[in-house]
Amino acid sequence: MQDSFHGVIAFALLALMLWLGSQLRSRLGWLRASLVPASIVGGLLGFLALSLGLLPGYEPGDFTALTFHFFTLSFMSLCLTGSGRQSEAGGGSIFRGGMWMTLAWSISLGLQGVIGFLVVSGYDAVTGSEISAFLGAIVTHGFTQGPGQALTYGTIWESEYSIANAAQVGLIYASLGFLMAFALGVPLARRYLSKGLNANRASRLDDNFRRGFFTRAGEAADATSLPSMGRMISHPGNLDSLAYHLGLLAIAYVVTHLWLTFIQGVIGDATPFGINVGVLFSHNLFFLHGLGVCVLMRMLIDRLGLAHRVDDETLKRITGSSVDFMVVGTLMSIQFAVLYALLVPILLVTVAVTLSTLLGCLVMGRLSGELGPERTVTSFGCCCGSTGTGLLLLRMMDADFSTSVPKELAFFNLAIVLATLHLLMIFAPIAPSLGAGTYLLAFGGTALALVACIPLMLMWGRHGRDSSPSSGWAASVDQPSYSNSPASLSSTVTKGASRS
C-alpha cells in the first residue's frame, strides 16, 4: 500500500501549502494589507520548498497532473452551475455586458500570442539565441486560458512538434499570469473600492476581508450573519450533499472520457487538409469537451425540471476550491532550472503582455458603461489567469455576486469559445506547424477583426442609457469625460498607461 501514497501525499502537500498560506495571510500585517490570496502565498511557499529540496521524494512534475485536473474541475463545475438568483444591482443587458468582456478576452487571446511571438523573435535577433518563438507565443494560453490549457497545448507542441520545454514554459507563464493578475488587479480593485465606484455597497475593505477569515461567532454581534456554503440537497442519512454534487461532476467526467475514447477510435490517424484531427480530440483537450458536456447536462437538468436537485452555491464552492488548489499546484509545478535558463525572454514577454492586457481591459471596461469597474477587474483577471481568477477579483468588489457581472461571466464562458473556436480548436494545437506569417495572420487578424467590432458595440450602447461610457462610474472618476472619437480614445489609452 505504501506505493499508493505518493499521489495522495502530493495532494496533501497542496492542501498543506494552502493552509499555511491562509495562516500567513491572516497573521502578517503586510500580507493582510496586500490582500494577496492564500493560494498565491501557499503556492510560492511550495515552489520555494521544492526548489530548496525541502520536500524529499517530490519534484515539480508530481503536481502537474493535479493542476490539470483541478483546472478541469473548476471549469466544468462552473459550467454546471445554473443562472442563480436575479441580480440586485443593475448593469443593463447581461448579453451586452457579457459581449464587452468577450471582446476584451478574445482580443487579448490573439494579441498576446502575437506579442509573445514577436518579443522572443526580437530577443533572438538581438542576442543571437535560437529560442523558438512559440515559447513566447504560448504565453497567451498561460495568461488568457490558465495552466490547464498552457499544459495542454504545451504538451502537444512538445510531443508532436518538438518544441522543447513548451509545457513547462506554459506553466511558468500561467504562474506569472496569476501573480500579475493579483499584483495589479488587487490595487486596481482597491482603488475602485476606496472611491466608492463599485455598485455593490456590501463589498468593502473590512477586517474580515483583510484577515481572510470571518469573525468568530463569539465575537460577532449576530453569529447567523456569517455566510453559508450552500444548502443541503440530499438528506445526510442517505447521502451527503457535497458527495452528491461531486457525483454530478463525476458523471460529466466519465461521459467526457467515453466520448473522447469513442471519437478517437472513429477518427484514428485521419489528417484532412493536413490537420491532425486526432489532436483536437485528445485527452489534452479534456476541459473543452467537458465544458460542452456540462452545458448539455445543465440544459437537460433544467428541461426536466430537476434544478431543485442541484445547489448552485455548492457548485460555486467546488469551483472556488478547485481554483485555489489549481493556483497552488501551478506555482509548485514550476521547474526552477527552466525558469532560470529562459528568465530574460520570459520576463520580457510577461511585462509586454501584462501592460498591453491591462491597458486593453481599462479601455474596454470604461467603454462598457455602468459596472465598468467590475468588468475591468474581472476581465483583467480572466485575461491574466483564468475565469476563477476573474471571479476572485470580482469578489473583492461584489462579495455576494449581487450585480449582473457574474451572469455576464457565465455568458462570457460560452461566447469566448464561439468567438475564438477557430483559434482554440484548429490553429492553437497545430501552431508550430504553421509558418510565422500564417500564425501572426491567424491570431493577429482575429484580434483586429474583433477590435473592429468595438464601434458596433458603442452604436448599440447608445440605445441604452446605462451603456454610455461617459455615464455612471466613468463620470465620477477624476478624469474628464470623453466622446467616442479616435482622438478621445487615444487620450484614454494614454491615461490608462500612466495609471498602470
SETOR-214247 format. One record per residue (C-alpha): residue in three letters; chain; x, y, z. Coordinates in nm, 3 decimals. Each point is the difference from the previous one (the first is absolute). Layout:
# SETOR-214247
> ala_A_X_Y_Z
...
//
This chain:
# SETOR-214247
> met_A_0.000_0.000_0.000
> gln_A_0.292_0.236_0.055
> asp_A_0.040_0.059_-0.374
> ser_A_-0.356_0.128_-0.023
> phe_A_0.075_0.289_0.235
> his_A_0.223_0.202_-0.232
> gly_A_-0.285_0.168_-0.188
> val_A_-0.209_0.036_0.314
> ile_A_0.283_0.172_0.187
> ala_A_0.055_0.229_-0.301
> phe_A_-0.360_0.114_0.037
> ala_A_0.050_0.029_0.378
> leu_A_0.300_0.226_-0.063
> leu_A_-0.217_0.226_-0.216
> ala_A_-0.255_0.020_0.280
> leu_A_0.275_0.062_0.258
> met_A_0.148_0.288_-0.201
> leu_A_-0.346_0.147_-0.045
> trp_A_-0.062_-0.018_0.375
> leu_A_0.340_0.152_0.079
> gly_A_-0.070_0.278_-0.249
> ser_A_-0.329_0.079_0.171
> gln_A_0.167_0.018_0.341
> leu_A_0.277_0.231_-0.123
> arg_A_-0.252_0.222_-0.177
> ser_A_-0.198_0.025_0.323
> arg_A_0.293_0.069_0.234
> leu_A_0.246_0.216_-0.197
> gly_A_-0.103_0.362_-0.023
> trp_A_0.168_0.071_-0.334
> leu_A_-0.173_-0.300_-0.158
> arg_A_-0.335_0.110_0.140
> ala_A_0.055_0.345_-0.146
> ser_A_0.093_-0.143_-0.340
> leu_A_-0.318_-0.217_-0.013
> val_A_0.197_-0.273_-0.180
> pro_A_-0.207_-0.322_-0.001
> ala_A_0.118_-0.293_0.209
> ser_A_0.040_-0.214_-0.312
> ile_A_0.272_0.232_-0.133
> val_A_0.181_0.007_0.336
> gly_A_-0.025_-0.378_0.038
> gly_A_0.110_-0.062_-0.358
> leu_A_0.311_0.214_0.045
> leu_A_0.080_-0.186_0.323
> gly_A_-0.031_-0.329_-0.186
> phe_A_0.218_0.123_-0.286
> leu_A_0.273_0.107_0.244
> ala_A_-0.023_-0.326_0.193
> leu_A_0.041_-0.206_-0.318
> ser_A_0.279_0.221_-0.136
> leu_A_0.194_-0.030_0.328
> gly_A_-0.052_-0.378_0.021
> leu_A_-0.212_0.023_0.316
> leu_A_-0.255_-0.253_-0.129
> pro_A_0.211_-0.313_-0.059
> gly_A_-0.148_-0.246_-0.243
> tyr_A_-0.203_0.262_-0.182
> glu_A_0.070_0.218_-0.300
> pro_A_-0.200_0.255_-0.201
> gly_A_-0.120_-0.266_-0.246
> asp_A_-0.191_-0.174_0.281
> phe_A_-0.242_0.291_0.015
> thr_A_-0.054_0.053_-0.373
> ala_A_-0.279_-0.257_-0.042
> leu_A_-0.178_0.125_0.314
> thr_A_0.011_0.353_-0.140
> phe_A_-0.152_-0.115_-0.328
> his_A_-0.288_-0.184_0.167
> phe_A_-0.079_0.276_0.249
> phe_A_-0.016_0.243_-0.290
> thr_A_-0.233_-0.235_-0.186
> leu_A_-0.220_-0.040_0.308
> ser_A_-0.023_0.375_0.053
> phe_A_-0.104_0.057_-0.359
> met_A_-0.253_-0.285_-0.011
> ser_A_-0.160_0.085_0.335
> leu_A_-0.036_0.362_-0.111
> cys_A_-0.181_-0.110_-0.317
> leu_A_-0.223_-0.234_0.200
> thr_A_-0.108_0.290_0.221
> gly_A_-0.336_0.155_-0.087
> ser_A_-0.086_0.366_-0.045
> gly_A_-0.075_0.046_0.370
> arg_A_-0.208_0.276_0.148
> gln_A_-0.083_0.323_-0.172
> ser_A_0.251_0.277_0.040
> glu_A_-0.078_0.275_0.246
> ala_A_0.235_0.263_-0.139
> gly_A_-0.054_0.115_-0.355
> gly_A_0.232_-0.006_-0.293
> gly_A_-0.239_-0.012_-0.291
> ser_A_-0.008_-0.280_-0.252
> ile_A_0.184_-0.314_0.114
> phe_A_0.056_-0.087_-0.364
> arg_A_0.155_0.338_-0.079
> gly_A_0.219_0.001_0.313
> gly_A_0.112_-0.353_-0.075
> met_A_0.086_0.100_-0.355
> trp_A_0.231_0.278_0.126
> met_A_0.191_-0.250_0.213
> thr_A_0.000_-0.249_-0.287
> leu_A_0.157_0.260_-0.228
> ala_A_0.263_0.089_0.263
> trp_A_0.099_-0.365_0.049
> ser_A_-0.011_-0.103_-0.365
> ile_A_0.208_0.299_-0.110
> ser_A_0.250_-0.083_0.276
> leu_A_0.021_-0.361_-0.116
> gly_A_0.112_0.104_-0.347
> leu_A_0.206_0.300_0.105
> gln_A_0.195_-0.179_0.274
> gly_A_0.099_-0.278_-0.239
> val_A_0.129_0.253_-0.251
> ile_A_0.187_0.203_0.264
> gly_A_0.164_-0.309_0.151
> phe_A_0.104_-0.129_-0.343
> leu_A_0.148_0.335_-0.105
> val_A_0.178_0.066_0.332
> val_A_0.185_-0.333_-0.008
> ser_A_0.076_0.044_-0.372
> gly_A_0.144_0.343_0.079
> tyr_A_0.198_-0.142_0.293
> asp_A_0.150_-0.264_-0.231
> ala_A_0.092_0.266_-0.257
> val_A_0.173_0.220_0.258
> thr_A_0.179_-0.268_0.203
> gly_A_0.061_-0.260_-0.270
> ser_A_-0.176_-0.270_0.203
> glu_A_-0.216_-0.264_-0.164
> ile_A_-0.300_-0.017_0.231
> ser_A_-0.317_-0.111_-0.176
> ala_A_-0.237_0.293_-0.047
> phe_A_-0.280_-0.233_0.107
> leu_A_0.144_0.003_0.352
> gly_A_-0.113_0.362_-0.006
> ala_A_-0.327_-0.068_-0.182
> ile_A_-0.113_-0.250_0.264
> val_A_-0.033_0.289_0.244
> thr_A_-0.353_0.059_-0.128
> his_A_-0.105_-0.348_0.110
> gly_A_0.162_0.047_0.341
> phe_A_-0.151_0.347_0.051
> thr_A_-0.344_0.005_-0.162
> gln_A_-0.073_-0.368_0.052
> gly_A_0.194_-0.103_0.309
> pro_A_0.222_-0.294_0.093
> gly_A_-0.232_-0.268_-0.134
> gln_A_0.013_0.121_-0.360
> ala_A_0.365_0.105_0.027
> leu_A_0.080_-0.355_0.105
> thr_A_-0.233_-0.140_-0.265
> tyr_A_0.140_0.188_-0.298
> gly_A_0.355_-0.009_0.134
> thr_A_-0.012_-0.379_0.025
> ile_A_-0.134_-0.026_-0.355
> trp_A_0.271_0.236_-0.131
> glu_A_0.269_-0.202_0.177
> ser_A_-0.115_-0.345_-0.107
> glu_A_-0.119_0.079_-0.352
> tyr_A_0.227_0.287_-0.108
> ser_A_0.312_-0.032_0.222
> ile_A_-0.029_0.343_0.165
> ala_A_0.223_-0.070_0.301
> asn_A_-0.137_0.096_0.344
> ala_A_-0.323_0.141_-0.149
> ala_A_-0.220_-0.146_0.275
> gln_A_0.229_0.119_0.278
> val_A_0.033_0.350_-0.148
> gly_A_-0.377_0.011_-0.038
> leu_A_-0.040_-0.080_0.369
> ile_A_0.253_0.270_0.088
> tyr_A_-0.199_0.254_-0.199
> ala_A_-0.319_-0.117_0.170
> ser_A_0.163_0.047_0.341
> leu_A_0.129_0.345_-0.091
> gly_A_-0.342_0.081_-0.138
> phe_A_-0.159_-0.076_0.336
> leu_A_0.260_0.216_0.172
> met_A_-0.057_0.289_-0.243
> ala_A_-0.377_-0.032_0.033
> phe_A_0.021_0.051_0.375
> ala_A_0.301_0.233_0.005
> leu_A_-0.184_0.250_-0.222
> gly_A_-0.361_-0.114_0.031
> val_A_-0.021_0.026_0.379
> pro_A_0.128_0.363_0.016
> leu_A_-0.235_0.089_-0.287
> ala_A_-0.297_-0.152_0.185
> arg_A_0.107_0.176_0.321
> arg_A_0.009_0.331_-0.186
> tyr_A_-0.353_-0.050_-0.126
> leu_A_-0.116_-0.104_0.349
> ser_A_0.165_0.296_0.169
> lys_A_-0.174_0.237_-0.243
> gly_A_-0.333_-0.175_0.049
> leu_A_-0.030_-0.084_-0.369
> asn_A_-0.125_-0.356_0.053
> ala_A_-0.373_-0.057_-0.030
> asn_A_-0.025_-0.253_0.285
> arg_A_0.025_0.211_0.316
> ala_A_0.017_-0.315_0.213
> ser_A_0.354_-0.054_-0.128
> arg_A_0.254_0.198_0.194
> leu_A_0.351_-0.032_0.138
> asp_A_-0.097_-0.113_0.350
> asp_A_0.197_-0.203_0.255
> asn_A_-0.145_-0.330_-0.126
> phe_A_0.125_0.079_-0.348
> arg_A_0.349_0.094_0.119
> arg_A_0.043_-0.295_0.237
> gly_A_-0.138_-0.243_-0.252
> phe_A_-0.222_-0.159_0.268
> phe_A_-0.341_0.094_0.129
> thr_A_-0.043_0.111_0.360
> arg_A_-0.044_-0.283_0.247
> ala_A_-0.360_-0.059_0.100
> gly_A_0.077_0.100_0.359
> glu_A_0.127_0.339_-0.115
> ala_A_-0.278_0.067_-0.246
> ala_A_-0.303_0.203_0.088
> asp_A_-0.211_-0.256_-0.181
> ala_A_0.153_-0.339_-0.071
> thr_A_-0.272_-0.075_-0.255
> ser_A_0.135_0.282_-0.218
> leu_A_0.296_-0.217_-0.101
> pro_A_-0.042_-0.116_-0.360
> ser_A_-0.100_-0.358_-0.071
> met_A_0.167_-0.236_-0.247
> gly_A_-0.323_-0.108_-0.165
> arg_A_-0.306_-0.208_0.075
> met_A_-0.044_-0.370_0.049
> ile_A_-0.156_-0.183_-0.294
> ser_A_0.021_-0.358_0.121
> his_A_-0.084_-0.119_0.353
> pro_A_0.323_-0.080_0.190
> gly_A_-0.157_-0.330_0.108
> asn_A_0.001_-0.096_-0.366
> leu_A_0.289_0.186_-0.165
> asp_A_0.202_0.306_0.092
> ser_A_-0.090_0.292_-0.224
> leu_A_0.364_0.077_-0.092
> ala_A_0.054_-0.362_-0.107
> tyr_A_-0.318_0.025_-0.208
> his_A_0.128_0.304_-0.190
> leu_A_0.343_-0.156_-0.046
> gly_A_-0.192_-0.294_-0.149
> leu_A_-0.156_0.231_-0.259
> leu_A_0.345_0.115_-0.103
> ala_A_0.117_-0.361_-0.006
> ile_A_-0.279_-0.081_-0.246
> ala_A_0.118_0.284_-0.224
> tyr_A_0.360_-0.124_0.029
> val_A_-0.092_-0.355_-0.098
> val_A_-0.223_0.111_-0.290
> thr_A_0.277_0.226_-0.132
> his_A_0.255_-0.280_0.027
> leu_A_-0.230_-0.246_-0.183
> trp_A_-0.072_0.257_-0.272
> leu_A_0.369_0.068_-0.060
> thr_A_0.087_-0.371_0.001
> phe_A_-0.278_-0.072_-0.250
> ile_A_0.082_0.285_-0.238
> gln_A_0.372_-0.081_0.010
> gly_A_-0.082_-0.351_-0.119
> val_A_-0.214_0.139_-0.282
> ile_A_0.250_0.263_-0.118
> gly_A_0.318_-0.202_0.036
> asp_A_0.292_0.161_-0.181
> ala_A_-0.209_0.205_-0.243
> thr_A_0.168_0.323_-0.117
> pro_A_-0.243_0.185_-0.230
> phe_A_0.159_0.308_-0.162
> gly_A_0.318_-0.086_0.189
> ile_A_-0.165_0.060_0.340
> asn_A_0.059_-0.266_0.265
> val_A_-0.365_-0.028_0.108
> gly_A_0.091_-0.250_0.270
> val_A_0.176_0.277_0.194
> leu_A_-0.329_0.192_0.022
> phe_A_-0.165_-0.297_0.172
> ser_A_0.286_-0.104_0.229
> his_A_-0.036_-0.009_0.377
> asn_A_0.228_0.304_0.010
> leu_A_-0.309_0.198_-0.108
> phe_A_-0.218_-0.173_0.261
> phe_A_-0.105_0.333_0.153
> leu_A_-0.148_0.129_-0.326
> his_A_-0.208_-0.310_-0.065
> gly_A_-0.093_-0.015_0.369
> leu_A_-0.132_0.354_-0.026
> gly_A_-0.243_-0.109_-0.272
> val_A_-0.107_-0.306_0.198
> cys_A_-0.073_0.209_0.312
> val_A_-0.197_0.259_-0.199
> leu_A_-0.213_-0.276_-0.151
> met_A_-0.045_-0.164_0.342
> arg_A_-0.119_0.328_0.151
> met_A_-0.241_0.057_-0.288
> leu_A_-0.139_-0.350_0.050
> ile_A_-0.032_0.051_0.376
> asp_A_-0.192_0.324_-0.050
> arg_A_-0.216_-0.143_-0.280
> leu_A_-0.103_-0.297_0.217
> gly_A_-0.092_0.233_0.287
> leu_A_0.274_-0.137_0.227
> ala_A_0.173_0.329_0.077
> his_A_-0.114_-0.033_0.362
> arg_A_0.225_-0.306_0.024
> val_A_0.311_0.211_-0.064
> asp_A_0.131_0.265_0.237
> asp_A_0.188_0.264_-0.195
> glu_A_0.172_0.134_0.312
> thr_A_0.156_-0.340_0.066
> leu_A_0.125_-0.015_-0.358
> lys_A_0.147_0.349_0.044
> arg_A_0.188_-0.124_0.308
> ile_A_0.136_-0.293_-0.203
> thr_A_0.107_0.247_-0.270
> gly_A_0.166_0.228_0.254
> ser_A_0.178_-0.285_0.178
> ser_A_0.122_-0.143_-0.330
> val_A_0.136_0.342_-0.100
> asp_A_0.187_0.028_0.331
> phe_A_0.161_-0.342_-0.041
> met_A_0.072_0.072_-0.367
> val_A_0.188_0.321_0.082
> val_A_0.213_-0.174_0.264
> gly_A_0.069_-0.292_-0.233
> thr_A_0.094_0.232_-0.286
> leu_A_0.263_0.179_0.206
> met_A_0.136_-0.327_0.139
> ser_A_0.026_-0.146_-0.353
> ile_A_0.262_0.254_-0.107
> gln_A_0.343_-0.149_-0.067
> phe_A_0.257_0.248_0.124
> ala_A_0.262_-0.111_-0.254
> val_A_-0.228_0.081_-0.297
> leu_A_-0.102_0.333_0.153
> tyr_A_0.363_0.096_0.060
> ala_A_0.116_-0.099_-0.349
> leu_A_-0.272_0.207_-0.174
> leu_A_-0.044_0.269_0.264
> val_A_0.071_0.308_-0.215
> pro_A_-0.225_-0.080_-0.300
> ile_A_-0.275_-0.126_0.232
> leu_A_0.006_0.323_0.202
> leu_A_0.007_0.215_-0.315
> val_A_-0.304_-0.182_-0.138
> thr_A_-0.179_0.016_0.335
> val_A_0.048_0.375_0.042
> ala_A_-0.105_0.081_-0.357
> val_A_-0.307_-0.222_0.016
> thr_A_-0.106_0.120_0.347
> leu_A_0.015_0.370_-0.088
> ser_A_-0.184_-0.044_-0.330
> thr_A_-0.267_-0.212_0.170
> leu_A_-0.052_0.246_0.284
> leu_A_-0.028_0.286_-0.246
> gly_A_-0.253_-0.188_-0.211
> cys_A_-0.214_-0.098_0.299
> leu_A_-0.002_0.359_0.133
> val_A_-0.121_0.130_-0.335
> met_A_-0.257_-0.275_-0.057
> gly_A_-0.132_0.025_0.356
> arg_A_-0.043_0.373_-0.024
> leu_A_-0.174_-0.022_-0.336
> ser_A_-0.241_-0.262_0.137
> gly_A_-0.183_0.257_0.216
> glu_A_-0.160_-0.073_0.338
> leu_A_0.176_-0.278_0.195
> gly_A_0.312_0.089_-0.197
> pro_A_0.228_-0.035_0.306
> glu_A_-0.132_-0.348_0.069
> arg_A_0.046_-0.101_-0.364
> thr_A_0.349_0.150_-0.007
> val_A_0.140_-0.198_0.293
> thr_A_-0.188_-0.316_-0.101
> ser_A_0.124_0.017_-0.359
> phe_A_0.356_0.069_0.115
> gly_A_-0.013_-0.304_0.230
> cys_A_-0.136_-0.219_-0.279
> cys_A_0.257_0.130_-0.251
> cys_A_0.294_-0.061_0.237
> gly_A_-0.107_-0.315_0.180
> ser_A_-0.329_-0.179_-0.047
> thr_A_-0.370_0.044_0.056
> gly_A_0.065_-0.088_0.364
> thr_A_0.252_0.284_0.030
> gly_A_-0.255_0.238_-0.146
> leu_A_-0.255_-0.122_0.255
> leu_A_0.247_0.054_0.285
> leu_A_0.060_0.360_-0.105
> leu_A_-0.371_0.059_-0.061
> arg_A_-0.070_-0.134_0.349
> met_A_0.197_0.293_0.141
> met_A_-0.249_0.246_-0.152
> asp_A_-0.311_-0.218_0.001
> ala_A_0.035_-0.229_0.299
> asp_A_-0.340_-0.171_-0.027
> phe_A_-0.016_0.018_-0.381
> ser_A_-0.309_0.222_0.004
> thr_A_0.086_0.193_-0.318
> ser_A_-0.067_-0.129_-0.348
> val_A_0.372_-0.056_-0.068
> pro_A_0.007_-0.363_0.125
> lys_A_-0.280_-0.081_-0.244
> glu_A_0.187_0.185_-0.271
> leu_A_0.301_-0.217_0.085
> ala_A_-0.211_-0.313_-0.042
> phe_A_-0.103_0.119_-0.346
> phe_A_0.360_0.103_-0.067
> asn_A_0.126_-0.356_0.058
> leu_A_-0.208_-0.124_-0.292
> ala_A_0.042_0.305_-0.223
> ile_A_0.381_-0.008_0.009
> val_A_-0.002_-0.359_-0.125
> leu_A_-0.219_0.097_-0.295
> ala_A_0.199_0.318_-0.072
> thr_A_0.336_-0.177_0.002
> leu_A_-0.097_-0.355_-0.099
> his_A_0.216_0.011_-0.311
> leu_A_0.305_0.094_0.211
> leu_A_-0.059_-0.242_0.287
> met_A_-0.104_-0.303_-0.202
> ile_A_0.196_0.040_-0.325
> phe_A_0.295_0.239_0.014
> ala_A_0.120_-0.030_0.364
> pro_A_0.060_-0.379_0.005
> ile_A_0.195_0.009_-0.328
> ala_A_0.160_0.346_0.041
> pro_A_0.365_-0.116_-0.027
> ser_A_-0.076_-0.157_-0.338
> leu_A_-0.109_0.338_-0.137
> gly_A_0.239_0.250_-0.148
> ala_A_0.061_0.323_0.190
> gly_A_-0.215_0.196_-0.247
> thr_A_-0.293_-0.241_0.028
> tyr_A_0.015_-0.003_0.379
> leu_A_0.013_0.379_0.026
> leu_A_-0.281_0.034_-0.254
> ala_A_-0.223_-0.245_0.186
> phe_A_0.047_0.146_0.350
> gly_A_0.065_0.363_-0.093
> gly_A_-0.275_0.003_-0.262
> thr_A_-0.249_-0.131_0.252
> ala_A_0.094_0.274_0.247
> leu_A_-0.034_0.271_-0.266
> ala_A_-0.336_-0.134_-0.120
> leu_A_-0.135_0.012_0.355
> val_A_0.140_0.350_0.059
> ala_A_-0.205_0.104_-0.302
> cys_A_-0.312_-0.114_0.189
> ile_A_0.049_0.264_0.272
> pro_A_-0.173_0.282_-0.198
> leu_A_-0.296_-0.233_-0.054
> met_A_-0.021_-0.061_0.375
> leu_A_0.011_0.374_0.066
> met_A_-0.277_0.063_-0.253
> trp_A_-0.208_-0.271_0.165
> gly_A_0.074_0.149_0.342
> arg_A_-0.136_0.342_-0.095
> his_A_-0.349_-0.149_0.003
> gly_A_0.033_-0.072_0.373
> arg_A_0.064_0.278_0.248
> asp_A_0.217_-0.222_0.220
> ser_A_0.233_-0.086_-0.287
> ser_A_0.141_0.345_-0.062
> pro_A_0.371_-0.003_0.093
> ser_A_-0.029_0.348_0.145
> ser_A_-0.273_-0.098_0.246
> gly_A_0.015_-0.152_0.346
> trp_A_0.343_-0.092_0.124
> ala_A_0.191_0.160_-0.288
> ala_A_-0.143_0.341_0.078
> ser_A_0.094_-0.029_0.367
> val_A_0.365_-0.091_-0.058
> asp_A_0.243_0.287_0.031
> gln_A_0.046_0.007_-0.375
> pro_A_-0.191_0.201_-0.261
> ser_A_-0.287_-0.158_-0.185
> tyr_A_0.068_-0.086_-0.357
> ser_A_-0.181_-0.069_-0.321
> asn_A_0.038_-0.301_-0.224
> ser_A_0.227_0.176_-0.247
> pro_A_0.342_-0.149_-0.085
> ala_A_0.176_0.293_0.163
> ser_A_-0.192_-0.049_0.323
> leu_A_0.071_-0.372_-0.002
> ser_A_0.370_0.073_-0.044
> ser_A_-0.016_0.230_0.302
> thr_A_-0.160_-0.280_0.202
> val_A_0.276_-0.240_-0.101
> thr_A_0.266_0.249_0.111
> lys_A_-0.168_0.050_0.337
> gly_A_-0.037_-0.376_0.047
> ala_A_0.367_-0.052_-0.072
> ser_A_0.103_0.259_0.255
> arg_A_-0.221_-0.163_0.264
> ser_A_0.149_-0.342_-0.059
//
